Amino acid sequence: MLNFANRKLCEYGSSLIVASMMLKVIDVEYMGNYALLCRFNNGLQRYVDMEPLLKYPMYAELKDKEQFRKFGLDGTVFWANGADIAPEYLLENGCEWPPVMASEPVAVPEPD
């Protein structure tokens, strides 16, 4: 097996298969309200506001913040009611952390 960054080339019979590294959450921290800070096995981390998902039945009982705070980690984030969330969703819908600040202030035009 040959490794090239996050890709593995595997020879299987006469075929060559390219497999991407499986994305996993390796650490999660409660950030207040319905927000989580997720660290991934690819070195990235994201601040994720989960509040928009609370409207869906699977996540509805997590509106109770005590229930929301009772999460676990097993490659992704999961809760006692059976809800979980794909690591890909967390990565794609989260914000960079720490936030990237502009190096120079942005001028806001005066209203006419």
N, CA, C and O atoms as CSV, one atom per row, in Angstrom:
chain,resi,resn,atom,element,x,y,z
A,1,MET,N,N,0.850,-1.166,0.000
A,1,MET,CA,C,0.000,0.000,0.000
A,1,MET,C,C,0.898,1.232,0.000
A,1,MET,O,O,1.857,1.311,0.769
A,2,LEU,N,N,0.582,2.194,-0.868
A,2,LEU,CA,C,1.325,3.440,-0.962
A,2,LEU,C,C,0.501,4.567,-0.369
A,2,LEU,O,O,-0.703,4.637,-0.618
A,3,ASN,N,N,1.111,5.450,0.405
A,3,ASN,CA,C,0.394,6.587,0.984
A,3,ASN,C,C,0.830,7.867,0.312
A,3,ASN,O,O,2.028,8.125,0.195
A,4,PHE,N,N,-0.106,8.667,-0.128
A,4,PHE,CA,C,0.140,9.985,-0.701
A,4,PHE,C,C,-0.738,10.978,0.045
A,4,PHE,O,O,-1.923,11.103,-0.261
A,5,ALA,N,N,-0.175,11.685,1.020
A,5,ALA,CA,C,-0.911,12.655,1.843
A,5,ALA,C,C,-2.112,11.955,2.456
A,5,ALA,O,O,-1.943,11.006,3.223
A,6,ASN,N,N,-3.329,12.403,2.134
A,6,ASN,CA,C,-4.531,11.816,2.725
A,6,ASN,C,C,-5.156,10.750,1.849
A,6,ASN,O,O,-6.284,10.329,2.107
A,7,ARG,N,N,-4.458,10.304,0.827
A,7,ARG,CA,C,-5.009,9.289,-0.065
A,7,ARG,C,C,-4.170,8.022,0.011
A,7,ARG,O,O,-2.952,8.068,0.183
A,8,LYS,N,N,-4.837,6.916,-0.117
A,8,LYS,CA,C,-4.154,5.632,-0.115
A,8,LYS,C,C,-4.449,4.939,-1.441
A,8,LYS,O,O,-5.601,4.859,-1.867
A,9,LEU,N,N,-3.422,4.451,-2.073
A,9,LEU,CA,C,-3.596,3.670,-3.291
A,9,LEU,C,C,-3.492,2.204,-2.891
A,9,LEU,O,O,-2.466,1.766,-2.372
A,10,CYS,N,N,-4.545,1.460,-3.132
A,10,CYS,CA,C,-4.585,0.064,-2.736
A,10,CYS,C,C,-4.728,-0.803,-3.974
A,10,CYS,O,O,-5.610,-0.566,-4.799
A,11,GLU,N,N,-3.892,-1.780,-4.106
A,11,GLU,CA,C,-4.021,-2.687,-5.234
A,11,GLU,C,C,-4.933,-3.834,-4.819
A,11,GLU,O,O,-4.665,-4.521,-3.834
A,12,TYR,N,N,-5.999,-4.036,-5.564
A,12,TYR,CA,C,-6.968,-5.085,-5.273
A,12,TYR,C,C,-7.175,-5.869,-6.554
A,12,TYR,O,O,-7.835,-5.402,-7.483
A,13,GLY,N,N,-6.608,-7.058,-6.596
A,13,GLY,CA,C,-6.654,-7.838,-7.831
A,13,GLY,C,C,-5.896,-7.076,-8.904
A,13,GLY,O,O,-4.745,-6.694,-8.692
A,14,SER,N,N,-6.516,-6.850,-10.040
A,14,SER,CA,C,-5.865,-6.091,-11.095
A,14,SER,C,C,-6.343,-4.638,-11.119
A,14,SER,O,O,-5.958,-3.874,-12.005
A,15,SER,N,N,-7.190,-4.247,-10.141
A,15,SER,CA,C,-7.725,-2.888,-10.109
A,15,SER,C,C,-6.951,-2.039,-9.114
A,15,SER,O,O,-6.376,-2.542,-8.149
A,16,LEU,N,N,-6.954,-0.768,-9.371
A,16,LEU,CA,C,-6.333,0.176,-8.461
A,16,LEU,C,C,-7.440,1.033,-7.875
A,16,LEU,O,O,-8.201,1.659,-8.612
A,17,ILE,N,N,-7.534,1.065,-6.555
A,17,ILE,CA,C,-8.603,1.789,-5.871
A,17,ILE,C,C,-7.982,2.979,-5.151
A,17,ILE,O,O,-6.976,2.829,-4.458
A,18,VAL,N,N,-8.576,4.158,-5.309
A,18,VAL,CA,C,-8.131,5.333,-4.588
A,18,VAL,C,C,-9.162,5.615,-3.495
A,18,VAL,O,O,-10.338,5.832,-3.786
A,19,ALA,N,N,-8.718,5.611,-2.249
A,19,ALA,CA,C,-9.630,5.851,-1.135
A,19,ALA,C,C,-9.183,7.082,-0.370
A,19,ALA,O,O,-8.009,7.202,-0.019
A,20,SER,N,N,-10.101,7.995,-0.109
A,20,SER,CA,C,-9.799,9.168,0.698
A,20,SER,C,C,-9.836,8.782,2.167
A,20,SER,O,O,-10.516,7.833,2.556
A,21,MET,N,N,-9.100,9.526,2.972
A,21,MET,CA,C,-9.107,9.297,4.400
A,21,MET,C,C,-10.517,9.546,4.933
A,21,MET,O,O,-11.146,10.544,4.579
A,22,MET,N,N,-11.006,8.666,5.762
A,22,MET,CA,C,-12.334,8.823,6.348
A,22,MET,C,C,-12.289,9.949,7.372
A,22,MET,O,O,-11.479,9.924,8.298
A,23,LEU,N,N,-13.169,10.941,7.200
A,23,LEU,CA,C,-13.209,12.083,8.094
A,23,LEU,C,C,-13.816,11.686,9.428
A,23,LEU,O,O,-14.864,11.042,9.474
A,24,LYS,N,N,-13.151,12.073,10.519
A,24,LYS,CA,C,-13.639,11.771,11.860
A,24,LYS,C,C,-13.465,12.993,12.750
A,24,LYS,O,O,-12.531,13.777,12.586
A,25,VAL,N,N,-14.381,13.135,13.691
A,25,VAL,CA,C,-14.232,14.125,14.752
A,25,VAL,C,C,-13.401,13.454,15.835
A,25,VAL,O,O,-13.754,12.377,16.317
A,26,ILE,N,N,-12.292,14.091,16.220
A,26,ILE,CA,C,-11.417,13.485,17.224
A,26,ILE,C,C,-11.521,14.165,18.582
A,26,ILE,O,O,-11.042,13.632,19.583
A,27,ASP,N,N,-12.146,15.345,18.622
A,27,ASP,CA,C,-12.354,16.042,19.884
A,27,ASP,C,C,-13.515,17.006,19.704
A,27,ASP,O,O,-13.698,17.574,18.627
A,28,VAL,N,N,-14.293,17.187,20.753
A,28,VAL,CA,C,-15.425,18.110,20.705
A,28,VAL,C,C,-15.528,18.816,22.044
A,28,VAL,O,O,-15.323,18.217,23.100
A,29,GLU,N,N,-15.849,20.101,21.982
A,29,GLU,CA,C,-15.956,20.924,23.183
A,29,GLU,C,C,-17.242,21.736,23.106
A,29,GLU,O,O,-17.563,22.306,22.064
A,30,TYR,N,N,-17.974,21.786,24.214
A,30,TYR,CA,C,-19.190,22.586,24.293
A,30,TYR,C,C,-18.784,24.046,24.399
A,30,TYR,O,O,-17.946,24.401,25.228
A,31,MET,N,N,-19.386,24.913,23.548
A,31,MET,CA,C,-19.003,26.329,23.495
A,31,MET,C,C,-20.110,27.265,23.982
A,31,MET,O,O,-19.993,28.482,23.835
A,32,GLY,N,N,-21.172,26.722,24.554
A,32,GLY,CA,C,-22.272,27.548,25.018
A,32,GLY,C,C,-23.434,27.496,24.049
A,32,GLY,O,O,-23.264,27.199,22.867
A,33,ASN,N,N,-24.635,27.791,24.573
A,33,ASN,CA,C,-25.873,27.710,23.791
A,33,ASN,C,C,-25.947,26.364,23.084
A,33,ASN,O,O,-25.957,25.326,23.745
A,34,TYR,N,N,-25.999,26.358,21.767
A,34,TYR,CA,C,-26.070,25.105,21.001
A,34,TYR,C,C,-24.858,24.988,20.076
A,34,TYR,O,O,-24.972,24.490,18.956
A,35,ALA,N,N,-23.717,25.442,20.542
A,35,ALA,CA,C,-22.506,25.470,19.709
A,35,ALA,C,C,-21.475,24.462,20.205
A,35,ALA,O,O,-21.323,24.227,21.404
A,36,LEU,N,N,-20.776,23.879,19.244
A,36,LEU,CA,C,-19.709,22.924,19.517
A,36,LEU,C,C,-18.451,23.338,18.769
A,36,LEU,O,O,-18.530,23.902,17.678
A,37,LEU,N,N,-17.311,23.064,19.344
A,37,LEU,CA,C,-16.036,23.218,18.653
A,37,LEU,C,C,-15.550,21.814,18.356
A,37,LEU,O,O,-15.247,21.045,19.268
A,38,CYS,N,N,-15.476,21.479,17.065
A,38,CYS,CA,C,-15.097,20.135,16.627
A,38,CYS,C,C,-13.702,20.154,16.019
A,38,CYS,O,O,-13.382,21.012,15.196
A,39,ARG,N,N,-12.876,19.198,16.434
A,39,ARG,CA,C,-11.547,19.015,15.855
A,39,ARG,C,C,-11.581,17.707,15.059
A,39,ARG,O,O,-12.110,16.693,15.514
A,40,PHE,N,N,-11.001,17.764,13.863
A,40,PHE,CA,C,-11.079,16.647,12.923
A,40,PHE,C,C,-9.714,15.990,12.730
A,40,PHE,O,O,-8.673,16.583,13.014
A,41,ASN,N,N,-9.747,14.762,12.245
A,41,ASN,CA,C,-8.508,14.024,12.024
A,41,ASN,C,C,-7.694,14.547,10.845
A,41,ASN,O,O,-6.596,14.051,10.592
A,42,ASN,N,N,-8.209,15.538,10.121
A,42,ASN,CA,C,-7.431,16.151,9.036
A,42,ASN,C,C,-6.723,17.421,9.505
A,42,ASN,O,O,-6.120,18.129,8.699
A,43,GLY,N,N,-6.796,17.712,10.818
A,43,GLY,CA,C,-6.101,18.863,11.378
A,43,GLY,C,C,-6.950,20.128,11.465
A,43,GLY,O,O,-6.516,21.109,12.070
A,44,LEU,N,N,-8.134,20.134,10.884
A,44,LEU,CA,C,-8.994,21.321,10.917
A,44,LEU,C,C,-9.868,21.302,12.158
A,44,LEU,O,O,-10.084,20.253,12.764
A,45,GLN,N,N,-10.367,22.468,12.528
A,45,GLN,CA,C,-11.372,22.561,13.574
A,45,GLN,C,C,-12.415,23.574,13.157
A,45,GLN,O,O,-12.117,24.539,12.453
A,46,ARG,N,N,-13.646,23.345,13.600
A,46,ARG,CA,C,-14.754,24.196,13.212
A,46,ARG,C,C,-15.651,24.476,14.418
A,46,ARG,O,O,-15.902,23.606,15.251
A,47,TYR,N,N,-16.124,25.726,14.479
A,47,TYR,CA,C,-17.134,26.147,15.439
A,47,TYR,C,C,-18.467,25.932,14.743
A,47,TYR,O,O,-18.715,26.510,13.684
A,48,VAL,N,N,-19.334,25.100,15.331
A,48,VAL,CA,C,-20.586,24.722,14.674
A,48,VAL,C,C,-21.774,25.118,15.545
A,48,VAL,O,O,-21.890,24.681,16.690
A,49,ASP,N,N,-22.650,25.947,14.993
A,49,ASP,CA,C,-23.898,26.306,15.654
A,49,ASP,C,C,-24.931,25.262,15.247
A,49,ASP,O,O,-25.325,25.186,14.083
A,50,MET,N,N,-25.361,24.471,16.203
A,50,MET,CA,C,-26.295,23.382,15.923
A,50,MET,C,C,-27.758,23.821,16.017
A,50,MET,O,O,-28.651,23.034,15.705
A,51,GLU,N,N,-28.017,25.050,16.437
A,51,GLU,CA,C,-29.392,25.498,16.649
A,51,GLU,C,C,-30.307,25.320,15.433
A,51,GLU,O,O,-31.466,24.948,15.617
A,52,PRO,N,N,-29.844,25.568,14.192
A,52,PRO,CA,C,-30.746,25.374,13.041
A,52,PRO,C,C,-31.265,23.940,12.894
A,52,PRO,O,O,-32.308,23.728,12.275
A,53,LEU,N,N,-30.562,22.962,13.445
A,53,LEU,CA,C,-30.991,21.565,13.326
A,53,LEU,C,C,-32.062,21.182,14.339
A,53,LEU,O,O,-32.711,20.147,14.186
A,54,LEU,N,N,-32.259,22.000,15.370
A,54,LEU,CA,C,-33.194,21.649,16.438
A,54,LEU,C,C,-34.648,21.622,15.978
A,54,LEU,O,O,-35.517,21.146,16.709
A,55,LYS,N,N,-34.922,22.121,14.783
A,55,LYS,CA,C,-36.293,22.085,14.250
A,55,LYS,C,C,-36.653,20.698,13.699
A,55,LYS,O,O,-37.826,20.416,13.454
A,56,TYR,N,N,-35.663,19.845,13.506
A,56,TYR,CA,C,-35.911,18.505,12.974
A,56,TYR,C,C,-36.214,17.528,14.114
A,56,TYR,O,O,-35.619,17.631,15.187
A,57,PRO,N,N,-37.137,16.577,13.890
A,57,PRO,CA,C,-37.567,15.668,14.961
A,57,PRO,C,C,-36.425,14.952,15.689
A,57,PRO,O,O,-36.475,14.798,16.909
A,58,MET,N,N,-35.411,14.518,14.964
A,58,MET,CA,C,-34.310,13.783,15.600
A,58,MET,C,C,-33.578,14.626,16.643
A,58,MET,O,O,-33.038,14.090,17.611
A,59,TYR,N,N,-33.562,15.931,16.448
A,59,TYR,CA,C,-32.817,16.820,17.337
A,59,TYR,C,C,-33.713,17.621,18.279
A,59,TYR,O,O,-33.205,18.360,19.122
A,60,ALA,N,N,-35.045,17.490,18.153
A,60,ALA,CA,C,-35.986,18.339,18.893
A,60,ALA,C,C,-35.777,18.296,20.401
A,60,ALA,O,O,-35.816,19.343,21.049
A,61,GLU,N,N,-35.559,17.121,20.978
A,61,GLU,CA,C,-35.406,17.070,22.435
A,61,GLU,C,C,-34.081,17.671,22.911
A,61,GLU,O,O,-33.870,17.850,24.110
A,62,LEU,N,N,-33.199,17.978,21.971
A,62,LEU,CA,C,-31.932,18.617,22.335
A,62,LEU,C,C,-32.092,20.117,22.548
A,62,LEU,O,O,-31.130,20.803,22.893
A,63,LYS,N,N,-33.317,20.634,22.342
A,63,LYS,CA,C,-33.587,22.033,22.670
A,63,LYS,C,C,-33.382,22.268,24.160
A,63,LYS,O,O,-33.057,23.379,24.580
A,64,ASP,N,N,-33.572,21.223,24.957
A,64,ASP,CA,C,-33.247,21.267,26.378
A,64,ASP,C,C,-31.718,21.251,26.473
A,64,ASP,O,O,-31.075,20.247,26.166
A,65,LYS,N,N,-31.153,22.372,26.901
A,65,LYS,CA,C,-29.682,22.500,26.891
A,65,LYS,C,C,-28.991,21.454,27.750
A,65,LYS,O,O,-27.857,21.067,27.466
A,66,GLU,N,N,-29.668,20.993,28.804
A,66,GLU,CA,C,-29.075,19.919,29.615
A,66,GLU,C,C,-28.913,18.649,28.779
A,66,GLU,O,O,-27.907,17.948,28.891
A,67,GLN,N,N,-29.905,18.362,27.944
A,67,GLN,CA,C,-29.818,17.203,27.050
A,67,GLN,C,C,-28.779,17.434,25.954
A,67,GLN,O,O,-28.033,16.522,25.599
A,68,PHE,N,N,-28.732,18.649,25.425
A,68,PHE,CA,C,-27.766,18.969,24.370
A,68,PHE,C,C,-26.331,18.759,24.869
A,68,PHE,O,O,-25.476,18.253,24.143
A,69,ARG,N,N,-26.092,19.150,26.100
A,69,ARG,CA,C,-24.734,19.056,26.662
A,69,ARG,C,C,-24.298,17.621,26.947
A,69,ARG,O,O,-23.124,17.383,27.229
A,70,LYS,N,N,-25.214,16.670,26.878
A,70,LYS,CA,C,-24.892,15.264,27.141
A,70,LYS,C,C,-24.551,14.550,25.836
A,70,LYS,O,O,-25.253,13.630,25.417
A,71,PHE,N,N,-23.475,14.980,25.207
A,71,PHE,CA,C,-23.053,14.377,23.935
A,71,PHE,C,C,-21.853,13.476,24.160
A,71,PHE,O,O,-21.162,13.568,25.175
A,72,GLY,N,N,-21.623,12.612,23.197
A,72,GLY,CA,C,-20.475,11.723,23.222
A,72,GLY,C,C,-19.714,11.831,21.910
A,72,GLY,O,O,-20.135,12.523,20.984
A,73,LEU,N,N,-18.602,11.142,21.850
A,73,LEU,CA,C,-17.744,11.183,20.669
A,73,LEU,C,C,-17.307,9.776,20.305
A,73,LEU,O,O,-16.750,9.049,21.128
A,74,ASP,N,N,-17.566,9.404,19.061
A,74,ASP,CA,C,-17.147,8.106,18.540
A,74,ASP,C,C,-16.919,8.243,17.038
A,74,ASP,O,O,-17.583,7.586,16.236
A,75,GLY,N,N,-15.976,9.102,16.668
A,75,GLY,CA,C,-15.735,9.396,15.257
A,75,GLY,C,C,-16.622,10.525,14.772
A,75,GLY,O,O,-16.314,11.183,13.779
A,76,THR,N,N,-17.716,10.747,15.469
A,76,THR,CA,C,-18.589,11.887,15.275
A,76,THR,C,C,-19.265,12.194,16.594
A,76,THR,O,O,-19.039,11.497,17.583
A,77,VAL,N,N,-20.089,13.227,16.623
A,77,VAL,CA,C,-20.793,13.614,17.837
A,77,VAL,C,C,-22.136,12.883,17.859
A,77,VAL,O,O,-22.824,12.802,16.841
A,78,PHE,N,N,-22.504,12.349,19.034
A,78,PHE,CA,C,-23.793,11.681,19.178
A,78,PHE,C,C,-24.405,12.052,20.522
A,78,PHE,O,O,-23.721,12.521,21.431
A,79,TRP,N,N,-25.722,11.828,20.624
A,79,TRP,CA,C,-26.453,12.125,21.854
A,79,TRP,C,C,-27.176,10.879,22.326
A,79,TRP,O,O,-27.342,9.920,21.572
A,80,ALA,N,N,-27.609,10.898,23.588
A,80,ALA,CA,C,-28.250,9.742,24.214
A,80,ALA,C,C,-29.545,9.328,23.519
A,80,ALA,O,O,-29.913,8.154,23.576
A,81,ASN,N,N,-30.247,10.252,22.866
A,81,ASN,CA,C,-31.507,9.903,22.195
A,81,ASN,C,C,-31.291,9.183,20.864
A,81,ASN,O,O,-32.256,8.852,20.174
A,82,GLY,N,N,-30.046,8.942,20.505
A,82,GLY,CA,C,-29.733,8.248,19.257
A,82,GLY,C,C,-29.354,9.171,18.119
A,82,GLY,O,O,-28.912,8.709,17.067
A,83,ALA,N,N,-29.522,10.476,18.315
A,83,ALA,CA,C,-29.144,11.437,17.273
A,83,ALA,C,C,-27.629,11.476,17.128
A,83,ALA,O,O,-26.887,11.356,18.103
A,84,ASP,N,N,-27.200,11.643,15.907
A,84,ASP,CA,C,-25.789,11.903,15.635
A,84,ASP,C,C,-25.723,12.825,14.432
A,84,ASP,O,O,-26.752,13.191,13.864
A,85,ILE,N,N,-24.531,13.194,14.051
A,85,ILE,CA,C,-24.373,14.150,12.946
A,85,ILE,C,C,-23.118,13.764,12.168
A,85,ILE,O,O,-22.081,13.457,12.757
A,86,ALA,N,N,-23.221,13.782,10.856
A,86,ALA,CA,C,-22.092,13.397,10.004
A,86,ALA,C,C,-20.929,14.370,10.182
A,86,ALA,O,O,-21.140,15.582,10.216
A,87,PRO,N,N,-19.714,13.860,10.296
A,87,PRO,CA,C,-18.550,14.742,10.404
A,87,PRO,C,C,-18.456,15.704,9.222
A,87,PRO,O,O,-18.014,16.843,9.376
A,88,GLU,N,N,-18.872,15.242,8.043
A,88,GLU,CA,C,-18.822,16.096,6.853
A,88,GLU,C,C,-19.735,17.317,7.013
A,88,GLU,O,O,-19.384,18.418,6.588
A,89,TYR,N,N,-20.912,17.117,7.629
A,89,TYR,CA,C,-21.817,18.239,7.875
A,89,TYR,C,C,-21.163,19.241,8.817
A,89,TYR,O,O,-21.210,20.448,8.578
A,90,LEU,N,N,-20.563,18.747,9.870
A,90,LEU,CA,C,-19.921,19.625,10.852
A,90,LEU,C,C,-18.798,20.434,10.211
A,90,LEU,O,O,-18.663,21.630,10.467
A,91,LEU,N,N,-18.000,19.784,9.384
A,91,LEU,CA,C,-16.884,20.462,8.722
A,91,LEU,C,C,-17.385,21.505,7.723
A,91,LEU,O,O,-16.894,22.634,7.697
A,92,GLU,N,N,-18.356,21.126,6.910
A,92,GLU,CA,C,-18.838,22.017,5.843
A,92,GLU,C,C,-19.693,23.166,6.362
A,92,GLU,O,O,-19.726,24.228,5.742
A,93,ASN,N,N,-20.381,22.981,7.478
A,93,ASN,CA,C,-21.294,24.001,7.998
A,93,ASN,C,C,-20.736,24.775,9.177
A,93,ASN,O,O,-21.384,25.689,9.688
A,94,GLY,N,N,-19.552,24.419,9.605
A,94,GLY,CA,C,-18.925,25.140,10.702
A,94,GLY,C,C,-18.099,26.320,10.205
A,94,GLY,O,O,-17.837,26.467,9.011
A,95,CYS,N,N,-17.703,27.147,11.149
A,95,CYS,CA,C,-16.856,28.314,10.857
A,95,CYS,C,C,-15.435,28.019,11.301
A,95,CYS,O,O,-15.212,27.281,12.261
A,96,GLU,N,N,-14.479,28.600,10.595
A,96,GLU,CA,C,-13.084,28.429,10.997
A,96,GLU,C,C,-12.908,28.894,12.432
A,96,GLU,O,O,-13.538,29.856,12.872
A,97,TRP,N,N,-12.039,28.194,13.158
A,97,TRP,CA,C,-11.763,28.555,14.542
A,97,TRP,C,C,-10.279,28.426,14.790
A,97,TRP,O,O,-9.718,27.389,14.435
A,98,PRO,N,N,-9.614,29.375,15.360
A,98,PRO,CA,C,-10.173,30.659,15.759
A,98,PRO,C,C,-10.535,31.484,14.522
A,98,PRO,O,O,-9.999,31.263,13.436
A,99,PRO,N,N,-11.461,32.446,14.707
A,99,PRO,CA,C,-11.898,33.249,13.560
A,99,PRO,C,C,-10.723,33.955,12.897
A,99,PRO,O,O,-9.800,34.416,13.570
A,100,VAL,N,N,-10.768,34.031,11.586
A,100,VAL,CA,C,-9.730,34.720,10.826
A,100,VAL,C,C,-10.089,36.200,10.806
A,100,VAL,O,O,-11.180,36.577,10.379
A,101,MET,N,N,-9.174,37.027,11.265
A,101,MET,CA,C,-9.414,38.465,11.304
A,101,MET,C,C,-8.717,39.124,10.117
A,101,MET,O,O,-7.633,38.707,9.711
A,102,ALA,N,N,-9.343,40.143,9.576
A,102,ALA,CA,C,-8.730,40.905,8.488
A,102,ALA,C,C,-7.491,41.601,9.033
A,102,ALA,O,O,-7.491,42.073,10.169
A,103,SER,N,N,-6.441,41.666,8.232
A,103,SER,CA,C,-5.206,42.297,8.686
A,103,SER,C,C,-5.328,43.814,8.748
A,103,SER,O,O,-4.608,44.466,9.506
A,104,GLU,N,N,-6.234,44.377,7.957
A,104,GLU,CA,C,-6.461,45.817,7.974
A,104,GLU,C,C,-7.943,46.090,8.130
A,104,GLU,O,O,-8.763,45.313,7.641
A,105,PRO,N,N,-8.312,47.185,8.802
A,105,PRO,CA,C,-9.735,47.501,8.940
A,105,PRO,C,C,-10.382,47.723,7.577
A,105,PRO,O,O,-9.755,48.239,6.651
A,106,VAL,N,N,-11.627,47.331,7.473
A,106,VAL,CA,C,-12.385,47.506,6.247
A,106,VAL,C,C,-13.179,48.808,6.357
A,106,VAL,O,O,-13.896,49.020,7.335
A,107,ALA,N,N,-13.049,49.680,5.353
A,107,ALA,CA,C,-13.770,50.948,5.363
A,107,ALA,C,C,-15.227,50.716,4.990
A,107,ALA,O,O,-15.529,50.071,3.987
A,108,VAL,N,N,-16.123,51.249,5.809
A,108,VAL,CA,C,-17.562,51.161,5.534
A,108,VAL,C,C,-18.000,52.516,5.021
A,108,VAL,O,O,-17.787,53.526,5.691
A,109,PRO,N,N,-18.617,52.560,3.827
A,109,PRO,CA,C,-19.022,53.851,3.271
A,109,PRO,C,C,-20.096,54.524,4.125
A,109,PRO,O,O,-20.957,53.861,4.704
A,110,GLU,N,N,-20.027,55.834,4.190
A,110,GLU,CA,C,-21.021,56.648,4.917
A,110,GLU,C,C,-22.319,56.622,4.135
A,110,GLU,O,O,-22.295,56.657,2.905
A,111,PRO,N,N,-23.479,56.562,4.837
A,111,PRO,CA,C,-24.754,56.640,4.111
A,111,PRO,C,C,-24.947,58.024,3.502
A,111,PRO,O,O,-24.491,59.020,4.063
A,112,ASP,N,N,-25.619,58.089,2.359
A,112,ASP,CA,C,-25.840,59.374,1.672
A,112,ASP,C,C,-26.841,60.226,2.392
A,112,ASP,O,O,-27.140,61.335,1.949
